Amino acid sequence: MSDDAKVALPDLEKGGMQPDAAAIAEPEGPTTRIASDLEAVFDVPVQVSAVLGRARMEIGDLLKIGPGTVLELDRKVGEAIDIYVNNRLVARGEVVLVEEKLGVTMTEIIKAERT
C-alpha cells in the first residue's frame, strides 16, 4: 500500500474507536492511479485473440476445405479487426507486419459498460 493511500487507525490507548473524519475524507480532485497499483495482477495469464473476420458454413462444406481453399470472411480489406481478451471485446486494430511477423496495433479501445 502506498503512503498516500493509508487510512488513519483509531487511537486505542485513548479509547477512541472512530478515526478522525478528516483523516478518512475522500481526497480532493481525481484519484491518480499508476501501473504499480496493478502489480499484484501482472503475472495473471490472459488469452488475447485478434479476429480477422468470421464465416458461417455447413459441416459438409467445412469438410471439403483443403490447402489453397479461400475462405470468404465477413470483413473487407482494411477494415478494423476485433481484439478480445478472455473472450471480451476490448479493442479494435489493424494488422501490421513487423520483421516478417504479423502483429496487431490497437487503434480504438472499447469501453464496456459494467453490469
MMTF fields as JSON, N, C-alpha, C and O atoms, coordinates in Angstrom:
{
  "mmtfVersion": "1.0.0",
  "mmtfProducer": "UNKNOWN",
  "numBonds": 459,
  "numAtoms": 460,
  "numGroups": 115,
  "numChains": 1,
  "numModels": 1,
  "chainsPerModel": [1],
  "groupsPerChain": [115],
  "chainIdList": ["A"],
  "bondAtomList": [4, 2, 8, 6, 12, 10, 16, 14, 20, 18, 24, 22, 28, 26, 32, 30, 36, 34, 40, 38, 44, 42, 48, 46, 52, 50, 56, 54, 60, 58, 64, 62, 68, 66, 72, 70, 76, 74, 80, 78, 84, 82, 88, 86, 92, 90, 96, 94, 100, 98, 104, 102, 108, 106, 112, 110, 116, 114, 120, 118, 124, 122, 128, 126, 132, 130, 136, 134, 140, 138, 144, 142, 148, 146, 152, 150, 156, 154, 160, 158, 164, 162, 168, 166, 172, 170, 176, 174, 180, 178, 184, 182, 188, 186, 192, 190, 196, 194, 200, 198, 204, 202, 208, 206, 212, 210, 216, 214, 220, 218, 224, 222, 228, 226, 232, 230, 236, 234, 240, 238, 244, 242, 248, 246, 252, 250, 256, 254, 260, 258, 264, 262, 268, 266, 272, 270, 276, 274, 280, 278, 284, 282, 288, 286, 292, 290, 296, 294, 300, 298, 304, 302, 308, 306, 312, 310, 316, 314, 320, 318, 324, 322, 328, 326, 332, 330, 336, 334, 340, 338, 344, 342, 348, 346, 352, 350, 356, 354, 360, 358, 364, 362, 368, 366, 372, 370, 376, 374, 380, 378, 384, 382, 388, 386, 392, 390, 396, 394, 400, 398, 404, 402, 408, 406, 412, 410, 416, 414, 420, 418, 424, 422, 428, 426, 432, 430, 436, 434, 440, 438, 444, 442, 448, 446, 452, 450, 456, 454],
  "bondOrderList": [1, 1, 1, 1, 1, 1, 1, 1, 1, 1, 1, 1, 1, 1, 1, 1, 1, 1, 1, 1, 1, 1, 1, 1, 1, 1, 1, 1, 1, 1, 1, 1, 1, 1, 1, 1, 1, 1, 1, 1, 1, 1, 1, 1, 1, 1, 1, 1, 1, 1, 1, 1, 1, 1, 1, 1, 1, 1, 1, 1, 1, 1, 1, 1, 1, 1, 1, 1, 1, 1, 1, 1, 1, 1, 1, 1, 1, 1, 1, 1, 1, 1, 1, 1, 1, 1, 1, 1, 1, 1, 1, 1, 1, 1, 1, 1, 1, 1, 1, 1, 1, 1, 1, 1, 1, 1, 1, 1, 1, 1, 1, 1, 1, 1],
  "groupList": [{"groupName": "MET", "atomNameList": ["N", "CA", "C", "O"], "elementList": ["N", "C", "C", "O"], "formalChargeList": [0, 0, 0, 0], "bondAtomList": [1, 0, 2, 1, 3, 2], "bondOrderList": [1, 1, 2], "singleLetterCode": "M", "chemCompType": "L-PEPTIDE LINKING"}, {"groupName": "SER", "atomNameList": ["N", "CA", "C", "O"], "elementList": ["N", "C", "C", "O"], "formalChargeList": [0, 0, 0, 0], "bondAtomList": [1, 0, 2, 1, 3, 2], "bondOrderList": [1, 1, 2], "singleLetterCode": "S", "chemCompType": "L-PEPTIDE LINKING"}, {"groupName": "ASP", "atomNameList": ["N", "CA", "C", "O"], "elementList": ["N", "C", "C", "O"], "formalChargeList": [0, 0, 0, 0], "bondAtomList": [1, 0, 2, 1, 3, 2], "bondOrderList": [1, 1, 2], "singleLetterCode": "D", "chemCompType": "L-PEPTIDE LINKING"}, {"groupName": "ALA", "atomNameList": ["N", "CA", "C", "O"], "elementList": ["N", "C", "C", "O"], "formalChargeList": [0, 0, 0, 0], "bondAtomList": [1, 0, 2, 1, 3, 2], "bondOrderList": [1, 1, 2], "singleLetterCode": "A", "chemCompType": "L-PEPTIDE LINKING"}, {"groupName": "LYS", "atomNameList": ["N", "CA", "C", "O"], "elementList": ["N", "C", "C", "O"], "formalChargeList": [0, 0, 0, 0], "bondAtomList": [1, 0, 2, 1, 3, 2], "bondOrderList": [1, 1, 2], "singleLetterCode": "K", "chemCompType": "L-PEPTIDE LINKING"}, {"groupName": "VAL", "atomNameList": ["N", "CA", "C", "O"], "elementList": ["N", "C", "C", "O"], "formalChargeList": [0, 0, 0, 0], "bondAtomList": [1, 0, 2, 1, 3, 2], "bondOrderList": [1, 1, 2], "singleLetterCode": "V", "chemCompType": "L-PEPTIDE LINKING"}, {"groupName": "LEU", "atomNameList": ["N", "CA", "C", "O"], "elementList": ["N", "C", "C", "O"], "formalChargeList": [0, 0, 0, 0], "bondAtomList": [1, 0, 2, 1, 3, 2], "bondOrderList": [1, 1, 2], "singleLetterCode": "L", "chemCompType": "L-PEPTIDE LINKING"}, {"groupName": "PRO", "atomNameList": ["N", "CA", "C", "O"], "elementList": ["N", "C", "C", "O"], "formalChargeList": [0, 0, 0, 0], "bondAtomList": [1, 0, 2, 1, 3, 2], "bondOrderList": [1, 1, 2], "singleLetterCode": "P", "chemCompType": "L-PEPTIDE LINKING"}, {"groupName": "GLU", "atomNameList": ["N", "CA", "C", "O"], "elementList": ["N", "C", "C", "O"], "formalChargeList": [0, 0, 0, 0], "bondAtomList": [1, 0, 2, 1, 3, 2], "bondOrderList": [1, 1, 2], "singleLetterCode": "E", "chemCompType": "L-PEPTIDE LINKING"}, {"groupName": "GLY", "atomNameList": ["N", "CA", "C", "O"], "elementList": ["N", "C", "C", "O"], "formalChargeList": [0, 0, 0, 0], "bondAtomList": [1, 0, 2, 1, 3, 2], "bondOrderList": [1, 1, 2], "singleLetterCode": "G", "chemCompType": "PEPTIDE LINKING"}, {"groupName": "GLN", "atomNameList": ["N", "CA", "C", "O"], "elementList": ["N", "C", "C", "O"], "formalChargeList": [0, 0, 0, 0], "bondAtomList": [1, 0, 2, 1, 3, 2], "bondOrderList": [1, 1, 2], "singleLetterCode": "Q", "chemCompType": "L-PEPTIDE LINKING"}, {"groupName": "ILE", "atomNameList": ["N", "CA", "C", "O"], "elementList": ["N", "C", "C", "O"], "formalChargeList": [0, 0, 0, 0], "bondAtomList": [1, 0, 2, 1, 3, 2], "bondOrderList": [1, 1, 2], "singleLetterCode": "I", "chemCompType": "L-PEPTIDE LINKING"}, {"groupName": "THR", "atomNameList": ["N", "CA", "C", "O"], "elementList": ["N", "C", "C", "O"], "formalChargeList": [0, 0, 0, 0], "bondAtomList": [1, 0, 2, 1, 3, 2], "bondOrderList": [1, 1, 2], "singleLetterCode": "T", "chemCompType": "L-PEPTIDE LINKING"}, {"groupName": "ARG", "atomNameList": ["N", "CA", "C", "O"], "elementList": ["N", "C", "C", "O"], "formalChargeList": [0, 0, 0, 0], "bondAtomList": [1, 0, 2, 1, 3, 2], "bondOrderList": [1, 1, 2], "singleLetterCode": "R", "chemCompType": "L-PEPTIDE LINKING"}, {"groupName": "PHE", "atomNameList": ["N", "CA", "C", "O"], "elementList": ["N", "C", "C", "O"], "formalChargeList": [0, 0, 0, 0], "bondAtomList": [1, 0, 2, 1, 3, 2], "bondOrderList": [1, 1, 2], "singleLetterCode": "F", "chemCompType": "L-PEPTIDE LINKING"}, {"groupName": "TYR", "atomNameList": ["N", "CA", "C", "O"], "elementList": ["N", "C", "C", "O"], "formalChargeList": [0, 0, 0, 0], "bondAtomList": [1, 0, 2, 1, 3, 2], "bondOrderList": [1, 1, 2], "singleLetterCode": "Y", "chemCompType": "L-PEPTIDE LINKING"}, {"groupName": "ASN", "atomNameList": ["N", "CA", "C", "O"], "elementList": ["N", "C", "C", "O"], "formalChargeList": [0, 0, 0, 0], "bondAtomList": [1, 0, 2, 1, 3, 2], "bondOrderList": [1, 1, 2], "singleLetterCode": "N", "chemCompType": "L-PEPTIDE LINKING"}],
  "groupTypeList": [0, 1, 2, 2, 3, 4, 5, 3, 6, 7, 2, 6, 8, 4, 9, 9, 0, 10, 7, 2, 3, 3, 3, 11, 3, 8, 7, 8, 9, 7, 12, 12, 13, 11, 3, 1, 2, 6, 8, 3, 5, 14, 2, 5, 7, 5, 10, 5, 1, 3, 5, 6, 9, 13, 3, 13, 0, 8, 11, 9, 2, 6, 6, 4, 11, 9, 7, 9, 12, 5, 6, 8, 6, 2, 13, 4, 5, 9, 8, 3, 11, 2, 11, 15, 5, 16, 16, 13, 6, 5, 3, 13, 9, 8, 5, 5, 6, 5, 8, 8, 4, 6, 9, 5, 12, 0, 12, 8, 11, 11, 4, 3, 8, 13, 12],
  "groupIdList": [1, 2, 3, 4, 5, 6, 7, 8, 9, 10, 11, 12, 13, 14, 15, 16, 17, 18, 19, 20, 21, 22, 23, 24, 25, 26, 27, 28, 29, 30, 31, 32, 33, 34, 35, 36, 37, 38, 39, 40, 41, 42, 43, 44, 45, 46, 47, 48, 49, 50, 51, 52, 53, 54, 55, 56, 57, 58, 59, 60, 61, 62, 63, 64, 65, 66, 67, 68, 69, 70, 71, 72, 73, 74, 75, 76, 77, 78, 79, 80, 81, 82, 83, 84, 85, 86, 87, 88, 89, 90, 91, 92, 93, 94, 95, 96, 97, 98, 99, 100, 101, 102, 103, 104, 105, 106, 107, 108, 109, 110, 111, 112, 113, 114, 115],
  "secStructList": [7, 7, 4, 4, 4, 7, 7, 7, 7, 7, 7, 4, 4, 4, 6, 7, 7, 1, 7, 7, 4, 4, 4, 1, 1, 7, 7, 1, 1, 7, 7, 7, 7, 7, 4, 4, 4, 4, 4, 4, 4, 6, 6, 7, 7, 7, 7, 3, 3, 3, 3, 7, 7, 7, 7, 7, 7, 7, 2, 2, 2, 2, 2, 6, 7, 7, 6, 6, 7, 7, 7, 7, 7, 1, 1, 7, 6, 6, 7, 7, 3, 3, 3, 3, 3, 6, 6, 3, 3, 3, 3, 3, 3, 3, 3, 3, 3, 3, 6, 6, 3, 3, 3, 3, 3, 3, 3, 3, 3, 7, 7, 7, 7, 7, 7],
  "xCoordList": [0.857, 0.0, 0.894, 1.862, 0.603, 1.428, 1.109, 0.049, 2.047, 1.881, 0.661, 0.025, 0.314, -0.806, -2.156, -3.195, -2.164, -3.421, -3.646, -4.546, -2.861, -3.012, -4.269, -4.631, -4.924, -6.127, -5.742, -5.061, -6.183, -5.877, -6.603, -7.8, -5.891, -6.477, -6.848, -6.228, -7.85, -8.25, -7.148, -6.415, -7.057, -6.095, -6.738, -7.565, -6.348, -6.978, -6.569, -7.296, -5.413, -4.975, -5.868, -6.031, -6.446, -7.337, -8.784, -9.671, -9.029, -10.39, -11.211, -12.407, -10.615, -11.354, -11.492, -10.498, -12.712, -12.949, -13.151, -13.061, -13.419, -13.66, -12.453, -11.994, -11.924, -10.838, -11.365, -12.565, -10.469, -10.815, -11.473, -10.928, -12.613, -13.348, -12.513, -12.619, -11.691, -10.85, -9.802, -9.368, -9.39, -8.355, -8.881, -8.1, -10.194, -10.733, -11.553, -12.185, -11.548, -12.305, -11.723, -10.529, -12.575, -12.143, -11.154, -11.327, -10.12, -9.164, -9.836, -10.775, -9.348, -9.912, -9.388, -8.23, -10.217, -9.798, -9.786, -10.087, -9.434, -9.424, -8.294, -7.227, -8.54, -7.536, -6.594, -7.045, -5.305, -4.321, -3.895, -3.529, -3.942, -3.519, -2.32, -2.236, -1.404, -0.215, -0.096, -0.774, 0.765, 0.897, 1.25, 0.813, 2.021, 2.408, 1.213, 1.307, 0.087, -1.127, -1.659, -2.376, -1.311, -1.788, -0.749, -0.931, 0.323, 1.434, 0.998, 1.602, -0.017, -0.468, -1.018, -1.039, -1.462, -2.041, -1.143, -1.57, 0.082, 0.985, 1.248, 1.444, 1.261, 1.588, 0.366, 0.507, -0.821, -2.039, -2.125, -2.155, -2.166, -2.236, -3.616, -4.631, -3.642, -4.892, -4.767, -3.659, -5.89, -5.901, -6.255, -7.297, -5.396, -5.627, -5.873, -5.086, -6.975, -7.325, -7.548, -8.191, -7.012, -7.251, -8.079, -7.593, -9.308, -10.239, -10.266, -10.697, -9.797, -9.772, -11.157, -11.462, -11.987, -13.334, -13.959, -13.329, -15.201, -15.928, -16.592, -16.862, -16.843, -17.566, -18.504, -18.2, -19.628, -20.597, -20.785, -20.966, -20.737, -20.908, -21.458, -21.479, -21.894, -22.408, -21.239, -20.172, -21.425, -20.366, -19.872, -18.675, -20.769, -20.369, -19.375, -18.413, -19.604, -18.686, -17.369, -16.306, -17.432, -16.227, -15.312, -14.091, -15.895, -15.106, -14.43, -13.474, -14.912, -14.329, -13.15, -12.466, -12.901, -11.813, -10.474, -10.279, -9.569, -8.228, -7.211, -7.566, -5.943, -4.899, -5.216, -5.592, -5.063, -5.316, -6.742, -7.034, -7.638, -9.026, -9.102, -8.494, -9.852, -10.064, -11.373, -12.423, -11.294, -12.467, -12.885, -12.119, -14.082, -14.557, -15.03, -15.875, -14.471, -14.821, -15.802, -16.036, -16.373, -17.377, -16.757, -17.477, -15.471, -14.797, -14.189, -13.924, -13.976, -13.333, -11.862, -11.475, -11.06, -9.645, -9.543, -10.22, -8.704, -8.51, -9.471, -9.291, -10.489, -11.445, -10.814, -10.016, -11.155, -10.576, -10.887, -11.952, -9.939, -10.147, -10.521, -10.243, -11.148, -11.551, -10.465, -9.896, -10.18, -9.198, -9.935, -10.563, -9.842, -10.526, -9.508, -8.438, -9.837, -9.057, -10.006, -11.025, -9.658, -10.531, -11.96, -12.924, -12.076, -13.365, -14.209, -15.417, -13.597, -14.317, -13.702, -12.49, -14.536, -14.057, -13.509, -14.234, -12.22, -11.609, -11.066, -10.853, -10.833, -10.243, -10.484, -10.911, -10.197, -10.161, -8.789, -8.161, -8.333, -6.998, -6.757, -7.679, -5.484, -5.062, -3.94, -3.14, -3.891, -2.812, -1.576, -1.665, -0.424, 0.842, 1.874, 1.733, 2.903, 3.999, 5.239, 5.669, 5.816, 6.998, 8.065, 7.911, 9.137, 10.241, 9.748, 10.085, 8.956, 8.418, 7.456, 7.202, 6.919, 5.914, 4.675, 4.758, 3.52, 2.27, 2.054, 2.391, 1.496, 1.158, -0.114, -0.692, -0.539, -1.756, -1.446, -0.844, -1.849, -1.75, -3.161, -4.055, -3.361, -4.691, -4.952, -4.121, -6.098, -6.478, -7.642, -7.883, -8.359, -9.535, -9.729, -9.756, -9.862, -10.155, -11.668, -12.298, -12.241, -13.68, -13.935, -13.45, -14.679, -15.022, -16.369, -17.408, -16.34, -17.565, -18.252, -17.603, -19.579, -20.339, -20.279, -20.362, -20.136, -20.109, -21.526, -22.408, -21.746, -23.083, -23.074, -24.114],
  "yCoordList": [-1.174, 0.0, 1.225, 1.27, 2.216, 3.41, 4.331, 4.231, 5.24, 6.15, 7.043, 7.376, 7.443, 8.363, 7.649, 8.309, 6.323, 5.587, 5.035, 4.217, 5.457, 4.947, 5.5, 6.659, 4.655, 5.049, 5.201, 4.346, 6.292, 6.53, 5.511, 5.284, 4.895, 3.934, 4.632, 5.63, 4.116, 4.751, 4.586, 3.597, 5.583, 5.528, 4.728, 5.248, 3.447, 2.55, 2.88, 2.544, 3.535, 3.891, 4.962, 5.004, 5.826, 6.878, 6.413, 7.17, 5.158, 4.635, 5.05, 4.762, 5.717, 6.156, 5.028, 4.393, 4.763, 3.704, 4.261, 3.51, 5.542, 6.147, 6.979, 7.811, 6.777, 7.631, 9.028, 9.23, 9.969, 11.35, 11.436, 10.907, 12.081, 12.168, 12.835, 12.462, 13.803, 14.479, 13.528, 13.678, 12.546, 11.615, 10.616, 10.082, 10.35, 9.377, 10.034, 9.343, 11.337, 12.036, 11.713, 11.445, 11.74, 11.479, 12.556, 13.727, 12.168, 13.16, 14.101, 13.72, 15.323, 16.302, 16.039, 15.656, 16.238, 16.054, 14.587, 13.712, 14.323, 12.943, 12.146, 12.685, 10.848, 9.961, 9.532, 9.087, 9.663, 9.268, 7.846, 7.498, 7.014, 5.628, 5.413, 5.98, 4.595, 4.306, 2.803, 2.028, 2.389, 0.969, 0.119, -1.029, 0.647, -0.164, -0.517, -1.437, 0.193, -0.157, -1.52, -2.172, -1.958, -3.232, -4.337, -5.407, -4.102, -5.047, -6.453, -7.433, -6.567, -7.874, -8.754, -9.976, -8.168, -8.955, -9.052, -9.585, -8.554, -8.579, -9.985, -10.156, -10.997, -12.363, -13.219, -14.422, -12.638, -13.397, -13.599, -12.623, -14.866, -15.101, -14.787, -15.039, -14.232, -13.946, -14.442, -14.57, -14.718, -15.141, -13.937, -13.313, -13.606, -12.484, -13.049, -13.855, -12.619, -13.089, -11.887, -10.914, -11.964, -10.944, -11.613, -12.514, -11.179, -11.818, -11.02, -9.867, -11.654, -11.008, -10.929, -9.992, -11.901, -11.964, -13.294, -14.145, -13.468, -14.703, -15.211, -14.451, -16.515, -17.132, -18.186, -18.808, -18.377, -19.38, -20.351, -19.938, -21.647, -22.65, -23.939, -24.129, -24.802, -26.101, -27.058, -26.864, -28.078, -29.031, -29.72, -29.973, -30.021, -30.65, -29.791, -30.307, -28.468, -27.546, -27.432, -27.31, -27.469, -27.4, -28.588, -28.435, -29.768, -30.97, -30.953, -31.697, -30.113, -30.008, -29.048, -28.976, -28.308, -27.338, -28.065, -29.031, -27.592, -28.159, -27.061, -25.883, -27.436, -26.443, -25.64, -26.206, -24.341, -23.468, -22.972, -22.122, -23.47, -23.024, -21.607, -21.286, -20.76, -19.384, -19.343, -19.735, -18.867, -18.775, -17.313, -16.473, -17.007, -15.626, -15.228, -15.895, -14.134, -13.633, -12.481, -11.953, -12.095, -11.021, -9.621, -8.66, -9.48, -8.178, -7.825, -8.699, -6.534, -6.053, -5.761, -5.563, -5.737, -5.394, -3.98, -3.063, -3.814, -2.504, -2.21, -1.229, -3.042, -2.842, -3.267, -4.203, -2.603, -2.89, -4.315, -4.855, -4.913, -6.247, -6.108, -5.083, -7.14, -7.128, -7.775, -8.798, -7.178, -7.719, -8.08, -7.235, -9.363, -9.885, -10.269, -10.787, -10.017, -10.51, -11.351, -10.862, -12.626, -13.586, -13.541, -13.473, -13.58, -13.599, -12.348, -12.376, -11.263, -9.991, -8.978, -8.765, -8.358, -7.365, -6.165, -5.524, -5.858, -4.742, -3.665, -2.532, -4.0, -3.008, -3.399, -4.513, -2.451, -2.703, -2.259, -1.389, -2.866, -2.532, -2.888, -3.228, -2.802, -3.087, -4.108, -4.147, -4.933, -5.906, -5.169, -4.36, -5.457, -4.859, -5.965, -7.061, -5.671, -6.598, -6.008, -4.909, -6.747, -6.291, -7.374, -8.462, -7.079, -8.015, -9.393, -10.396, -9.44, -10.665, -11.429, -12.61, -10.788, -11.399, -10.525, -9.298, -11.184, -10.43, -9.935, -10.617, -8.757, -8.2, -7.389, -7.279, -6.831, -6.02, -4.726, -4.751, -3.619, -2.347, -1.897, -1.905, -1.507, -1.079, 0.35, 1.238, 0.556, 1.892, 2.47, 3.677, 1.608, 2.057, 1.133, -0.088, 1.717, 0.943, 0.959, 2.015, -0.211, -0.339, -0.296, -1.157, 0.68, 0.778, 0.115, 0.647, -1.064, -1.815, -1.313, -0.882, -1.376, -1.0, -2.123, -3.293, -1.797, -2.804, -3.195, -2.342, -4.491, -4.939, -5.508, -5.94],
  "zCoordList": [0.0, 0.0, 0.0, 0.759, -0.823, -0.881, 0.278, 0.897, 0.567, 1.703, 1.559, 2.559, 0.325, 0.148, 0.273, 0.268, 0.384, 0.49, 1.897, 2.092, 2.871, 4.233, 4.88, 4.679, 5.656, 6.388, 7.851, 8.416, 8.455, 9.865, 10.73, 10.55, 11.668, 12.586, 13.89, 14.257, 14.587, 15.847, 16.896, 16.906, 17.774, 18.876, 20.002, 20.751, 20.117, 21.088, 22.518, 23.454, 22.711, 24.06, 24.671, 25.891, 23.848, 24.333, 24.376, 24.772, 23.968, 23.992, 22.802, 22.757, 21.836, 20.65, 19.653, 19.3, 19.188, 18.215, 16.815, 15.844, 16.682, 15.389, 14.978, 15.76, 13.764, 13.308, 13.035, 12.849, 13.013, 12.737, 11.356, 10.387, 11.25, 9.984, 8.905, 7.736, 9.258, 8.271, 7.717, 6.575, 8.52, 8.082, 7.059, 6.271, 7.051, 6.099, 4.997, 4.198, 4.949, 3.918, 2.55, 2.419, 1.54, 0.171, -0.259, 0.077, -1.001, -1.479, -2.466, -3.165, -2.515, -3.433, -4.83, -4.995, -5.833, -7.215, -7.609, -6.797, -8.869, -9.343, -8.719, -8.426, -8.519, -7.956, -9.075, -10.13, -8.854, -9.841, -9.575, -8.453, -10.616, -10.49, -11.397, -12.486, -10.935, -11.716, -11.917, -11.243, -12.843, -13.186, -11.973, -11.884, -11.048, -9.889, -9.01, -8.198, -9.151, -8.409, -8.839, -8.08, -10.058, -10.598, -10.493, -11.074, -9.773, -9.706, -9.287, -9.722, -8.466, -7.976, -9.098, -8.955, -10.206, -11.288, -12.515, -13.539, -12.442, -13.594, -14.106, -15.309, -13.252, -13.649, -13.959, -14.179, -13.982, -14.274, -15.794, -16.545, -16.253, -17.702, -18.255, -17.605, -19.464, -20.16, -21.6, -22.121, -22.234, -23.624, -24.481, -24.277, -25.438, -26.341, -27.738, -28.234, -28.374, -29.719, -30.623, -30.232, -31.835, -32.855, -33.951, -34.634, -34.117, -35.048, -36.344, -36.371, -37.42, -38.733, -39.348, -40.086, -39.048, -39.595, -39.243, -38.616, -39.651, -39.35, -40.63, -41.56, -40.646, -41.757, -41.175, -40.157, -41.822, -41.391, -42.559, -43.705, -42.245, -43.288, -42.702, -41.486, -43.569, -43.149, -42.944, -43.527, -42.133, -41.826, -43.097, -43.235, -44.017, -45.285, -46.052, -46.62, -46.071, -46.754, -45.99, -46.6, -44.68, -43.858, -44.124, -44.169, -44.298, -44.551, -45.922, -46.144, -46.848, -48.189, -48.25, -49.271, -47.166, -47.164, -47.16, -46.423, -47.984, -48.05, -48.281, -48.327, -48.427, -48.694, -49.956, -50.982, -49.871, -51.013, -51.108, -51.95, -50.279, -50.29, -49.752, -48.73, -50.448, -49.99, -49.22, -49.729, -48.001, -47.143, -47.065, -46.593, -47.519, -47.528, -46.133, -45.537, -45.626, -44.291, -44.4, -45.488, -43.272, -43.249, -43.159, -42.886, -43.376, -43.309, -44.666, -45.492, -44.873, -46.085, -45.799, -44.647, -46.834, -46.7, -46.119, -46.583, -45.114, -44.494, -43.357, -42.635, -43.184, -42.098, -40.772, -40.744, -39.694, -38.378, -37.944, -38.245, -37.232, -36.674, -35.202, -34.579, -34.652, -33.242, -32.39, -32.772, -31.237, -30.299, -29.018, -28.381, -28.654, -27.474, -26.412, -26.731, -25.157, -24.026, -23.19, -22.703, -23.029, -22.326, -22.86, -22.097, -24.189, -24.895, -24.702, -24.938, -24.281, -24.139, -25.107, -25.098, -25.937, -26.889, -26.13, -25.369, -26.336, -25.613, -26.537, -26.103, -27.822, -28.72, -30.168, -30.473, -31.049, -32.491, -32.963, -32.359, -34.049, -34.505, -35.948, -36.69, -36.338, -37.702, -37.674, -36.739, -38.708, -38.842, -39.356, -40.28, -38.748, -39.172, -39.367, -38.824, -40.139, -40.361, -39.708, -40.058, -38.75, -38.023, -38.132, -37.576, -38.844, -39.027, -39.447, -38.819, -40.499, -41.087, -40.175, -40.413, -39.143, -38.275, -38.284, -38.326, -38.245, -38.166, -36.75, -35.782, -36.639, -35.341, -35.465, -36.546, -34.368, -34.339, -33.596, -32.522, -34.156, -33.461, -33.095, -33.94, -31.841, -31.399, -31.854, -31.662, -32.451, -32.915, -32.12, -32.148, -31.417, -30.651, -29.455, -29.604, -28.275, -27.065, -26.862, -26.918, -26.626, -26.397, -24.912, -24.178, -24.456, -23.038, -22.823, -23.214, -22.19, -21.954, -20.697, -19.744, -20.711, -19.535, -18.521, -18.894, -17.251, -16.186, -15.832, -15.734, -15.639, -15.26, -13.867, -13.37]
}
